[in-house]
Amino acid sequence: MIGLRLWRAMPMARRPAYGLLLLFAWFAMFSVTGNSNAEGLPPLKIVAFGTSLTARGGWQPSLETELAACLQRPVKVESVAKSGETTLWALTQLDRVVAGQPDIVLVELYANDAALQRFVSLAQSRKNIGDILDRLRQRLPRARIIVMAMNPFSGMRGLIRPFVGSYIAAHQAEAEERGLEFVDHQPNWQRLTPGDLASAIPDGAHPLPEIASRIIVPELVKQIAGGNCKE
């Protein structure tokens, strides 16, 4: 109101310049308000639900940092994961996944089902992951659920998983039947030379955290942000 009164009291020749000054001040105020709202956003909560590829993955801090920079809001990634476990174990852990009311759940649970010594048949694994996804959808109706295929196996870790591709395909099919998202990280790993791949996954199963971050995180940021980074 004060600005409008001053504008009316001004000589006609000075009004355009003063009007531009008021417009600039309005845009500056809007910009500050917009930044404040962005900074005040609650953290995006993610639960990574899986096997040792998550428990020992080491890519979660990098995902927090890169996704936060992309979205310009805080990101918190927590893990519900255990080495050597299967979908049978995962069925008992849903309360832990749901407890934090995550916005996104990342799921990788095929790797140990596919190991011969775990005695989880392909049919059982498919039923288990279907049940897991159904219960997550029921209890977290607003959450995005992203099923993932991780890195390739080699050496003895690969030999005990001769049908791992079939387990991945079964989990992918169960996700897609429910309209859920699926991210396959394997092609990005396979772009490495055989020597670099062996160095990156020295035990044939668990990538070095820094390499895992470099391979996995950009793909997840792209999937989650939809290519709409604000940086």
Contacts in CASP RR format, 6 or more apart in sequence:
PFRMAT RR
TARGET T0000
AUTHOR 0000-0000-0000
METHOD contacts of the structure
MODEL  1
MIGLRLWRAMPMARRPAYGLLLLFAWFAMFSVTGNSNAEGLPPLKIVAFG
TSLTARGGWQPSLETELAACLQRPVKVESVAKSGETTLWALTQLDRVVAG
QPDIVLVELYANDAALQRFVSLAQSRKNIGDILDRLRQRLPRARIIVMAM
NPFSGMRGLIRPFVGSYIAAHQAEAEERGLEFVDHQPNWQRLTPGDLASA
IPDGAHPLPEIASRIIVPELVKQIAGGNCKE
3 22 0 8 1.000
6 18 0 8 1.000
7 15 0 8 1.000
7 18 0 8 1.000
7 19 0 8 1.000
7 22 0 8 1.000
10 18 0 8 1.000
38 72 0 8 1.000
38 73 0 8 1.000
40 73 0 8 1.000
41 73 0 8 1.000
41 74 0 8 1.000
42 73 0 8 1.000
42 74 0 8 1.000
43 73 0 8 1.000
43 74 0 8 1.000
43 75 0 8 1.000
43 76 0 8 1.000
44 67 0 8 1.000
44 68 0 8 1.000
44 71 0 8 1.000
44 73 0 8 1.000
44 74 0 8 1.000
44 75 0 8 1.000
44 76 0 8 1.000
44 103 0 8 1.000
44 104 0 8 1.000
45 76 0 8 1.000
45 78 0 8 1.000
45 100 0 8 1.000
45 101 0 8 1.000
45 102 0 8 1.000
45 103 0 8 1.000
45 104 0 8 1.000
46 63 0 8 1.000
46 75 0 8 1.000
46 76 0 8 1.000
46 77 0 8 1.000
46 78 0 8 1.000
46 102 0 8 1.000
46 103 0 8 1.000
46 104 0 8 1.000
46 105 0 8 1.000
46 106 0 8 1.000
47 77 0 8 1.000
47 78 0 8 1.000
47 79 0 8 1.000
47 80 0 8 1.000
47 97 0 8 1.000
47 100 0 8 1.000
47 102 0 8 1.000
47 104 0 8 1.000
47 105 0 8 1.000
47 106 0 8 1.000
48 54 0 8 1.000
48 60 0 8 1.000
48 77 0 8 1.000
48 78 0 8 1.000
48 79 0 8 1.000
48 80 0 8 1.000
48 81 0 8 1.000
48 106 0 8 1.000
48 108 0 8 1.000
49 79 0 8 1.000
49 80 0 8 1.000
49 81 0 8 1.000
49 90 0 8 1.000
49 93 0 8 1.000
49 97 0 8 1.000
49 105 0 8 1.000
49 106 0 8 1.000
49 107 0 8 1.000
49 108 0 8 1.000
49 109 0 8 1.000
50 79 0 8 1.000
50 80 0 8 1.000
50 81 0 8 1.000
50 82 0 8 1.000
50 85 0 8 1.000
50 90 0 8 1.000
50 107 0 8 1.000
50 108 0 8 1.000
50 109 0 8 1.000
51 81 0 8 1.000
51 82 0 8 1.000
51 83 0 8 1.000
51 84 0 8 1.000
51 85 0 8 1.000
51 108 0 8 1.000
51 109 0 8 1.000
51 111 0 8 1.000
51 112 0 8 1.000
52 81 0 8 1.000
52 82 0 8 1.000
52 83 0 8 1.000
52 84 0 8 1.000
52 111 0 8 1.000
52 205 0 8 1.000
52 206 0 8 1.000
53 108 0 8 1.000
53 111 0 8 1.000
53 150 0 8 1.000
53 151 0 8 1.000
53 205 0 8 1.000
53 206 0 8 1.000
54 60 0 8 1.000
54 79 0 8 1.000
54 81 0 8 1.000
54 106 0 8 1.000
54 108 0 8 1.000
55 79 0 8 1.000
55 81 0 8 1.000
55 82 0 8 1.000
55 83 0 8 1.000
56 83 0 8 1.000
56 206 0 8 1.000
57 206 0 8 1.000
57 207 0 8 1.000
57 209 0 8 1.000
57 212 0 8 1.000
58 209 0 8 1.000
58 212 0 8 1.000
58 213 0 8 1.000
59 209 0 8 1.000
59 212 0 8 1.000
59 213 0 8 1.000
59 216 0 8 1.000
59 217 0 8 1.000
60 77 0 8 1.000
60 79 0 8 1.000
61 77 0 8 1.000
61 213 0 8 1.000
62 213 0 8 1.000
62 217 0 8 1.000
63 75 0 8 1.000
63 77 0 8 1.000
63 213 0 8 1.000
63 216 0 8 1.000
63 217 0 8 1.000
63 220 0 8 1.000
63 221 0 8 1.000
64 75 0 8 1.000
64 76 0 8 1.000
64 77 0 8 1.000
65 75 0 8 1.000
66 217 0 8 1.000
66 218 0 8 1.000
66 221 0 8 1.000
67 75 0 8 1.000
67 220 0 8 1.000
67 221 0 8 1.000
67 224 0 8 1.000
67 225 0 8 1.000
68 74 0 8 1.000
68 75 0 8 1.000
69 229 0 8 1.000
69 231 0 8 1.000
70 221 0 8 1.000
70 225 0 8 1.000
70 229 0 8 1.000
70 230 0 8 1.000
70 231 0 8 1.000
71 225 0 8 1.000
71 229 0 8 1.000
71 230 0 8 1.000
72 230 0 8 1.000
72 231 0 8 1.000
78 100 0 8 1.000
78 102 0 8 1.000
80 93 0 8 1.000
80 96 0 8 1.000
80 97 0 8 1.000
82 89 0 8 1.000
84 112 0 8 1.000
84 118 0 8 1.000
85 112 0 8 1.000
86 109 0 8 1.000
86 112 0 8 1.000
86 113 0 8 1.000
86 118 0 8 1.000
86 120 0 8 1.000
86 125 0 8 1.000
86 128 0 8 1.000
87 109 0 8 1.000
87 110 0 8 1.000
87 113 0 8 1.000
87 120 0 8 1.000
87 124 0 8 1.000
87 125 0 8 1.000
87 128 0 8 1.000
87 129 0 8 1.000
87 132 0 8 1.000
88 120 0 8 1.000
88 128 0 8 1.000
90 109 0 8 1.000
90 128 0 8 1.000
90 132 0 8 1.000
91 128 0 8 1.000
91 131 0 8 1.000
91 132 0 8 1.000
94 132 0 8 1.000
94 135 0 8 1.000
94 136 0 8 1.000
94 139 0 8 1.000
97 105 0 8 1.000
97 136 0 8 1.000
98 136 0 8 1.000
98 139 0 8 1.000
98 140 0 8 1.000
101 140 0 8 1.000
102 140 0 8 1.000
102 143 0 8 1.000
103 142 0 8 1.000
103 143 0 8 1.000
103 144 0 8 1.000
104 143 0 8 1.000
104 144 0 8 1.000
104 145 0 8 1.000
104 146 0 8 1.000
104 224 0 8 1.000
105 136 0 8 1.000
105 140 0 8 1.000
105 143 0 8 1.000
105 144 0 8 1.000
105 145 0 8 1.000
105 146 0 8 1.000
106 146 0 8 1.000
106 148 0 8 1.000
106 220 0 8 1.000
107 129 0 8 1.000
107 132 0 8 1.000
107 133 0 8 1.000
107 136 0 8 1.000
107 145 0 8 1.000
107 146 0 8 1.000
107 147 0 8 1.000
107 148 0 8 1.000
108 147 0 8 1.000
108 148 0 8 1.000
108 149 0 8 1.000
108 150 0 8 1.000
109 128 0 8 1.000
109 129 0 8 1.000
109 132 0 8 1.000
109 171 0 8 1.000
110 125 0 8 1.000
110 129 0 8 1.000
110 149 0 8 1.000
110 164 0 8 1.000
110 167 0 8 1.000
110 168 0 8 1.000
110 170 0 8 1.000
110 171 0 8 1.000
111 150 0 8 1.000
111 153 0 8 1.000
111 161 0 8 1.000
111 164 0 8 1.000
111 167 0 8 1.000
111 205 0 8 1.000
112 118 0 8 1.000
112 120 0 8 1.000
113 120 0 8 1.000
113 124 0 8 1.000
113 125 0 8 1.000
113 128 0 8 1.000
113 167 0 8 1.000
114 120 0 8 1.000
114 125 0 8 1.000
114 161 0 8 1.000
114 163 0 8 1.000
114 164 0 8 1.000
114 165 0 8 1.000
114 166 0 8 1.000
114 167 0 8 1.000
115 160 0 8 1.000
115 161 0 8 1.000
116 160 0 8 1.000
116 161 0 8 1.000
116 162 0 8 1.000
117 160 0 8 1.000
120 128 0 8 1.000
122 163 0 8 1.000
122 166 0 8 1.000
122 167 0 8 1.000
122 170 0 8 1.000
125 167 0 8 1.000
125 170 0 8 1.000
125 171 0 8 1.000
126 170 0 8 1.000
126 171 0 8 1.000
126 173 0 8 1.000
126 174 0 8 1.000
129 147 0 8 1.000
129 170 0 8 1.000
129 171 0 8 1.000
129 174 0 8 1.000
129 175 0 8 1.000
130 174 0 8 1.000
130 178 0 8 1.000
133 145 0 8 1.000
133 147 0 8 1.000
133 174 0 8 1.000
133 175 0 8 1.000
133 178 0 8 1.000
133 180 0 8 1.000
134 178 0 8 1.000
136 143 0 8 1.000
136 145 0 8 1.000
137 145 0 8 1.000
137 178 0 8 1.000
137 180 0 8 1.000
144 181 0 8 1.000
144 224 0 8 1.000
145 175 0 8 1.000
145 180 0 8 1.000
145 181 0 8 1.000
146 180 0 8 1.000
146 181 0 8 1.000
146 182 0 8 1.000
146 183 0 8 1.000
146 220 0 8 1.000
146 223 0 8 1.000
146 224 0 8 1.000
147 171 0 8 1.000
147 172 0 8 1.000
147 174 0 8 1.000
147 175 0 8 1.000
147 180 0 8 1.000
147 181 0 8 1.000
147 182 0 8 1.000
147 183 0 8 1.000
148 182 0 8 1.000
148 183 0 8 1.000
148 184 0 8 1.000
148 185 0 8 1.000
149 168 0 8 1.000
149 171 0 8 1.000
149 172 0 8 1.000
149 182 0 8 1.000
149 183 0 8 1.000
149 184 0 8 1.000
149 185 0 8 1.000
149 186 0 8 1.000
150 185 0 8 1.000
150 186 0 8 1.000
150 216 0 8 1.000
151 185 0 8 1.000
151 186 0 8 1.000
151 189 0 8 1.000
151 201 0 8 1.000
151 205 0 8 1.000
151 207 0 8 1.000
151 212 0 8 1.000
151 215 0 8 1.000
152 186 0 8 1.000
152 189 0 8 1.000
152 190 0 8 1.000
152 197 0 8 1.000
152 201 0 8 1.000
153 161 0 8 1.000
153 164 0 8 1.000
153 204 0 8 1.000
153 205 0 8 1.000
154 197 0 8 1.000
154 198 0 8 1.000
154 201 0 8 1.000
154 204 0 8 1.000
155 204 0 8 1.000
156 204 0 8 1.000
157 203 0 8 1.000
157 204 0 8 1.000
157 205 0 8 1.000
158 164 0 8 1.000
158 204 0 8 1.000
158 205 0 8 1.000
168 184 0 8 1.000
172 182 0 8 1.000
172 184 0 8 1.000
175 181 0 8 1.000
175 182 0 8 1.000
176 182 0 8 1.000
181 223 0 8 1.000
183 219 0 8 1.000
183 220 0 8 1.000
183 223 0 8 1.000
185 215 0 8 1.000
185 216 0 8 1.000
185 219 0 8 1.000
188 215 0 8 1.000
188 216 0 8 1.000
188 219 0 8 1.000
189 197 0 8 1.000
189 200 0 8 1.000
189 207 0 8 1.000
189 215 0 8 1.000
190 197 0 8 1.000
192 200 0 8 1.000
198 204 0 8 1.000
200 207 0 8 1.000
200 208 0 8 1.000
200 211 0 8 1.000
200 215 0 8 1.000
201 207 0 8 1.000
201 208 0 8 1.000
201 211 0 8 1.000
202 208 0 8 1.000
207 215 0 8 1.000
221 229 0 8 1.000
END
